Amino acid sequence: MSRLDFDECIDGDLIDFNITDDQYRSLAESGLIRLMNDFFDICIDEFEDERILGVDNLAQARLLIENHFYPSENEAVDILLTQVNKATEYETGVFFYF
C-alpha cells in the first residue's frame, strides 16, 4: 500500500483491470456507483480518483453489490465484485481511476 501511495509499485503489487467506456456507463446506469458514493461518502466519477480501504469497508461494498446487483448479467458488476473479493483477501483496497 505504501508503494502505491508513492507511485513505486513493482510487478505483482496490483491486480488491475481496465474496463471499457461502455462498461463504465453500464455501472453508472445500474445505480451501483451512486449507491457506493452515497454509502461511503466518496465520489467515484470520471476524472476522479477514489478508494475503498479496509476489510470492514470492503465487506460492506461486497454486501452492497451482492444484495442489490448480484447475480447480474452486467459484466462490469462481476468485475467489480471480483476486485472487492481480491482486495478483501489481501486486506488492501479497491481503487478507482477513471
C-alpha positions as a Markdown table, in Angstrom:
| # | Residue | x | y | z |
|---|---|---|---|---|
| 1 | Met | 0.0 | 0.0 | 0.0 |
| 2 | Ser | 2.8 | 2.4 | 0.8 |
| 3 | Arg | 4.4 | 1.8 | -2.7 |
| 4 | Leu | 1.1 | 2.7 | -4.3 |
| 5 | Asp | 0.9 | 5.9 | -2.3 |
| 6 | Phe | 4.3 | 6.9 | -3.8 |
| 7 | Asp | 3.7 | 5.5 | -7.3 |
| 8 | Glu | 6.5 | 3.0 | -6.7 |
| 9 | Cys | 4.6 | -0.3 | -7.4 |
| 10 | Ile | 6.5 | -3.3 | -8.5 |
| 11 | Asp | 5.3 | -6.2 | -10.7 |
| 12 | Gly | 2.8 | -8.2 | -8.7 |
| 13 | Asp | 1.7 | -5.4 | -6.4 |
| 14 | Leu | -1.5 | -4.6 | -8.2 |
| 15 | Ile | -4.4 | -6.6 | -9.6 |
| 16 | Asp | -5.6 | -4.0 | -12.0 |
| 17 | Phe | -8.4 | -4.3 | -14.5 |
| 18 | Asn | -9.4 | -1.8 | -17.2 |
| 19 | Ile | -13.0 | -1.5 | -18.1 |
| 20 | Thr | -14.3 | -0.1 | -21.3 |
| 21 | Asp | -16.3 | 3.1 | -21.6 |
| 22 | Asp | -19.4 | 1.0 | -22.2 |
| 23 | Gln | -18.8 | -1.0 | -19.0 |
| 24 | Tyr | -18.3 | 2.2 | -17.0 |
| 25 | Arg | -21.6 | 3.6 | -18.4 |
| 26 | Ser | -23.3 | 0.3 | -17.5 |
| 27 | Leu | -22.1 | 0.6 | -13.9 |
| 28 | Ala | -23.3 | 4.2 | -13.8 |
| 29 | Glu | -26.6 | 3.4 | -15.3 |
| 30 | Ser | -27.1 | 0.5 | -12.9 |
| 31 | Gly | -27.0 | 2.8 | -10.0 |
| 32 | Leu | -24.1 | 1.0 | -8.3 |
| 33 | Ile | -21.7 | 3.9 | -8.5 |
| 34 | Arg | -24.3 | 6.3 | -7.0 |
| 35 | Leu | -25.1 | 3.8 | -4.2 |
| 36 | Met | -21.4 | 3.3 | -3.4 |
| 37 | Asn | -20.7 | 7.1 | -3.5 |
| 38 | Asp | -23.6 | 7.7 | -1.1 |
| 39 | Phe | -22.8 | 4.8 | 1.3 |
| 40 | Phe | -19.1 | 5.6 | 1.6 |
| 41 | Asp | -19.4 | 9.3 | 1.1 |
| 42 | Ile | -16.9 | 9.3 | -1.8 |
| 43 | Cys | -17.0 | 10.4 | -5.4 |
| 44 | Ile | -16.4 | 7.6 | -7.9 |
| 45 | Asp | -16.7 | 9.5 | -11.2 |
| 46 | Glu | -14.9 | 10.3 | -14.4 |
| 47 | Phe | -11.7 | 12.3 | -13.8 |
| 48 | Glu | -11.8 | 11.5 | -10.1 |
| 49 | Asp | -9.7 | 9.1 | -8.1 |
| 50 | Glu | -11.3 | 7.2 | -5.2 |
| 51 | Arg | -10.7 | 4.2 | -3.0 |
| 52 | Ile | -12.4 | 1.8 | -0.6 |
| 53 | Leu | -10.0 | 0.6 | 2.0 |
| 54 | Gly | -10.1 | -1.8 | 4.9 |
| 55 | Val | -11.7 | -5.1 | 5.4 |
| 56 | Asp | -14.8 | -3.7 | 7.0 |
| 57 | Asn | -15.5 | -1.3 | 4.2 |
| 58 | Leu | -14.7 | -3.9 | 1.6 |
| 59 | Ala | -17.2 | -6.3 | 3.3 |
| 60 | Gln | -19.8 | -3.5 | 3.1 |
| 61 | Ala | -19.0 | -3.0 | -0.6 |
| 62 | Arg | -19.4 | -6.7 | -1.2 |
| 63 | Leu | -22.8 | -6.7 | 0.6 |
| 64 | Leu | -24.0 | -3.7 | -1.4 |
| 65 | Ile | -23.1 | -5.4 | -4.7 |
| 66 | Glu | -24.4 | -8.8 | -3.7 |
| 67 | Asn | -27.7 | -7.5 | -2.1 |
| 68 | His | -28.6 | -5.1 | -4.9 |
| 69 | Phe | -26.8 | -6.1 | -8.1 |
| 70 | Tyr | -25.8 | -9.8 | -8.0 |
| 71 | Pro | -26.3 | -12.2 | -9.6 |
| 72 | Ser | -26.0 | -9.9 | -12.6 |
| 73 | Glu | -25.8 | -10.0 | -16.3 |
| 74 | Asn | -23.6 | -6.9 | -16.1 |
| 75 | Glu | -20.0 | -7.9 | -16.7 |
| 76 | Ala | -18.7 | -4.7 | -15.0 |
| 77 | Val | -20.6 | -5.5 | -11.8 |
| 78 | Asp | -19.0 | -9.0 | -11.9 |
| 79 | Ile | -15.5 | -7.4 | -12.4 |
| 80 | Leu | -16.0 | -5.0 | -9.5 |
| 81 | Leu | -17.2 | -7.8 | -7.2 |
| 82 | Thr | -14.1 | -9.9 | -8.1 |
| 83 | Gln | -11.8 | -6.9 | -7.3 |
| 84 | Val | -13.6 | -6.3 | -4.0 |
| 85 | Asn | -13.2 | -10.0 | -3.1 |
| 86 | Lys | -9.5 | -10.0 | -4.0 |
| 87 | Ala | -8.9 | -6.8 | -2.0 |
| 88 | Thr | -10.6 | -8.4 | 1.0 |
| 89 | Glu | -8.5 | -11.5 | 0.6 |
| 90 | Tyr | -5.3 | -9.4 | 0.6 |
| 91 | Glu | -6.5 | -6.9 | 3.1 |
| 92 | Thr | -5.8 | -3.9 | 0.8 |
| 93 | Gly | -8.3 | -1.8 | -1.1 |
| 94 | Val | -10.1 | -1.1 | -4.3 |
| 95 | Phe | -9.0 | 2.0 | -6.2 |
| 96 | Phe | -11.0 | 3.7 | -8.9 |
| 97 | Tyr | -9.2 | 5.7 | -11.6 |
| 98 | Phe | -11.4 | 6.9 | -14.5 |
